[in-house]
Amino acid sequence: MKHAKRHPLIFGTIILTATGLITRVIGFFYRIYLSRLFGEEGMGIYQLLSPALSLSFSLTAAGYQTAISKYVAADSAKRPSGNLKPLLAGISITLPLSLVTNAILFFSADPIGIFLLKDHRTVPMLRILSFSVPFAALHACINGYFYGKKKASVPALTQLLEQLARVSCVFLVTGADLAEGRTPSINAAVLGLTVGEIFSMLIALVCLYIHLYPDSSILSLQNICPSVPVYRDLLGMALPLTANRIVLNILQSIEAVSIPRKLLLYGYDTTTALSVYGVLTGMAMPMIFFPNALTSSVAVLLLPTISENHAKGDRGAVINATLRTVKYCSLMGACCLCGFLFLGDWMGTELFHSELAGHFIVTLGFICPFLYLDTTLSSILQGLGMAGRIFASNVVCLLIRLLFVFFAIPVIGMQGYLWGILVSQLVLAGIYFFCLYHFFRKH
């Protein structure tokens, strides 16, 4: 452990991975609870909210969290004490954006739910979800600051407590309904999500206060008043990232809304289409992404590390980090592929009481080696300043999946979409490797 503490990437990865695994174990059993309580159709309705949630986060926070992380890391390399300018500049932008998004989601829930998501049952869920947006934005900015300071323990703690608050809220609400003989509503799951965001934001604020309290000099005016250059640098990175994320989320939203509709063309009725969609997105996909806790932790911490070494001109450190990442992610992906191939059917029938979930898990297992690699390679490319190439690559990936949604699902059902995911991940991995090869050869 002492050796790990001397290497922030290793120590941070250990902290984030351990917390991520605990969080995902909790979330895993939580998903099982939801699937048994609300059924396959209920999970399908719940998953229809994912486009609105991801688009809101992309618009208000995602790009700013990454920008804050990068500039805090770069500033810490020059001044170990650092300053709060990137964080406060980010908050001053994201907070008004998130409040406007909150109002739009709340007051426009009817047209969004009925005309865009194509299900009136999502309307009250959207109104509940809207209140999570400002808290999520503020929480993301604070997390970006701590990632930049290489203090991964704080985001890890808030992530774990957010999951605990979410699950506890849903258990209490649904338990009270069942005790009084009422049928629990899927709205309870959305309420839990909002409560979790509020709680994690409060914990993040407390951690920030504790972090700043011993060094009062960091609160001086010169360290807390963002100047025009700070805003210019922050927006210079955040706006392209935000625009990229919004475009990607729009494509993902089209994909999410179109899958149930194309299943109707395959011959399913509305209930069956939502049920199949719920099995894929609410049961099978979370299982496939479960081991991604490790690669996600590495990816989050690779960005400031690669950025810092690239800024210093330490090409050897960048190459070594890249080679180690490829080696261990490939090994992990191969092991997970074997595990899902042999145990996928059992996972579906025993854990989710769904043979269809087992079939999806087995098929999706083939994407594991590429999925886990793509997560970390994307972060490396981001640290090397290739945000534009990442965006273009992801657009290509999503367009491939959309082609399978529109042309394969009506002919061969959900199996067509599963093949689309595999092809898109293969193409994405190939593009990322080509970009890295070209970069290292050029430099």
Protein Blocks (a to p, Z undefined) as FASTA:
>chain_A
ZZmmmmmklmmmmmmmmmmmmmmmmmmmmmmmmmmmnommlmmmmmmmmmmmmmmmmmmm
mmmmmmmmmmmmmmmmmmmnopaklmmmmmmmmmmmmmmmmmmmmmmmmmmmmmmnopak
lmmmmmmmmmmmmmmmmmmmmmmmmmmnopaklmmmmmmmmmmmmmmmmmmmmmmmmmno
pacdfklmmmmmmmmmmmmmmmmmmmmmmmmmmmmmlmpmklmmccfklmmmmmmmmmmm
mmmmmmmmmmmmmmmmmmmmmmmmnopafklmmmmmmmmmmmmmmmmmmmmmmmmmmmmm
mmmmmmmmmmnopaklmmmmmmmmmmmmmmmmmmmmmmmmmmmmmmmmmmnopaklmmmm
mmmmmmmmmmmmmmmmmmmmmmnopmmmmmmmmmmmmmmmmmmmmmmmmmnommlmmmmm
mmmmmmmmmmmmmmmmmmmmmZZ
